[in-house]
Amino acid sequence: MAAPIRRRSLWAEGALLLLIGLFCVFPFYWMVTTSLKTQVVALESPPVWWFTPTLANYWEVLFVDKVGPALINSIIVAVCTTALAVGLGTPAAYALARFEFPGKRDLWFWFITNRFVSPVVLAFPVFLIARQTGLRDTQIALILMYLTFTLPIVIWICTDQFRSIPRELDEAAMLEGASQWRIFRSICLPLAMPGVAVSSILSFIFSWNELLFAYILAPKAAKTAPAMAVTFMEGYDVPYGKIMATSTLIVVPVLIFALLASKHLVRGLTMGAVK
């Protein structure tokens, strides 16, 4: 009696997981298929499920609307922001996790509360500062702005990761004559890679997808791909195919980056689940 009940429960769990998977994948499927439709087919009601795909939208956004330079700007900004956030955040997280010093609690609180600030509140002051310093419409302005949001994420996640590493490893290495920097680089940092991977992915996704500051600080030369996609919606005509083609080009690098770090991502998301 127990075996049929268990079998039915497994089937029910499988069906539920399948429905959840379809629910998650369907928006991506709709985006890709719409990018392969003409404007007439995309506006059909009810929706057309079987159609002749075309790459005209990709050709137009890449070679007519010049989305390629915007994608390059997004890659440069996202990679540089992520590299700086990880490069500056991991040593800071290690110091917060391992050392005691005056003002540590206040510094930790300051890092955390930086992430709570609404970006809209900072939009106008940042615009004025960028214009007065001559950094407006430059990649440096976006990198510095995104760093103020991604650095607290890296410090927050990596501090907890470093705290979970036994201090006995540090003490054993010190007895062998290792310096504090050598302990951080060769012992603690490899063990904290799951947390570093998670914070890197979150930093990359934020820097890649951010729209508000990209639209304000980089209107022309340093325009990123999300800001370029928004420009297609100006006026009364909404070119769904071009918007979805640009959105697909925006999503693909994030998927590649996540797949490359998926091994550490799973470990990082489950860290602390079992004590």
Secondary structure, 3 states (H helix, E strand, C coil): CHHHHHHHHHHHHHHHHHHHHHHHHHHHHHHHHHHCCCHHHHCCCCCCCCCCCCCHHHHHHHHHCCHHHHHHHHHHHHHHHHHHHHHHHHHHHHHHHHCCCCCHHHHHHHHHHHCCCCHHHHHHHHHHHHHHHCCCCCHHHHHHHHHHHHHHHHHHHHHHHHHCCCHHHHHHHHHCCCCHHHHHHHHHHHHCHHHHHHHHHHHHHHHHHCCHHHHHHCCCCCCCHHHHHHHCCCCCCCCHHHHHHHHHHHHHHHHHHHHHCHHHHHHHHCCCCCC
